[in-house]
Amino acid sequence: MRCMAPRIAAIAFLAASVQAHSAPAPGAEITVHVARAGDTFTVEADWTVAASADAVWDVLTDFDRMALIVSSVDASRIINRDGNRFEVEQKSHGDVGLLRISRDSLRQVELLPKREIRSRLLKGDLKSSDFTTRIAEEAGGAKVSVRGTFVATALAGAVITVEAVQTQAQRTYQELREEILRRKAHEPTPPCLLTKTCPQG
């Protein structure tokens, strides 16, 4: 998640306790569950889309254009490619109250075409982050399953909540899903993604 998202989703966040939060999207198309133990967060997400698994794969692995897909990503590019293994350098941002915080990250990505994406943080604002995204054909479209954990720093763990992680993950997966459907319908990228002003929800 997954990026993204994926990001995907490097977002973060009382110690020695366990908290959990989950929420389905309208129509149960996207479900995100986040659990916390200390500074370790576990994210599980499942969502469906009326498109082929190949179409889903094309969007989820389009790292060079991810800033045009996910509103929290400001820049993204593939570096050091070696076949189906490469690194992704990203600049992103997150909102904490009225503050917008910028983040840089470097992730190692391994592809198992065209059904699995493995992502591991090499450098960034978290202690660690490991996620696996799987894509499967199903009746009427494809299903995406994201499983992963990340460990926040002590500073991040003191200010960012489980709910914040869930909300950002939900939005990221919704934006990925919308891009898949836009490409299927041959629709252009919304201008607000260029200016990072797309409304939430």
Stockholm file with secondary structure:
# STOCKHOLM 1.0

chainA/1-201         MRCMAPRIAAIAFLAASVQAHSAPAPGAEITVHVARAGDTFTVEADWTVAASADAVWDVLTDFDRMALIVSSVDASRIINRDGNRFEVEQKSHGDVGLLRISRDSLRQVELLPKREIRSRLLKGDLKSSDFTTRIAEEAGGAKVSVRGTFVATALAGAVITVEAVQTQAQRTYQELREEILRRKAHEPTPPCLLTKTCPQG
#=GR chainA/1-201 SS CCCBTTBTCCCCCCTTCEEEEEEECGGGCEEEEEEEETTEEEEEEEEEESSCHHHHHHHHTCGGGGGGTCTTEEEEEEEEEETTEEEEEEEEEEEETTEEEEEEEEEEEEEETTTEEEEEEEESSSSEEEEEEEEEEETTEEEEEEEEEEECCHHHHHHCCHHHHHHHHHHHHHHHHHHHHHHHTTCCCCHHHHHTCCCCC
#=GC SS_cons         CCCBTTBTCCCCCCTTCEEEEEEECGGGCEEEEEEEETTEEEEEEEEEESSCHHHHHHHHTCGGGGGGTCTTEEEEEEEEEETTEEEEEEEEEEEETTEEEEEEEEEEEEEETTTEEEEEEEESSSSEEEEEEEEEEETTEEEEEEEEEEECCHHHHHHCCHHHHHHHHHHHHHHHHHHHHHHHTTCCCCHHHHHTCCCCC
//
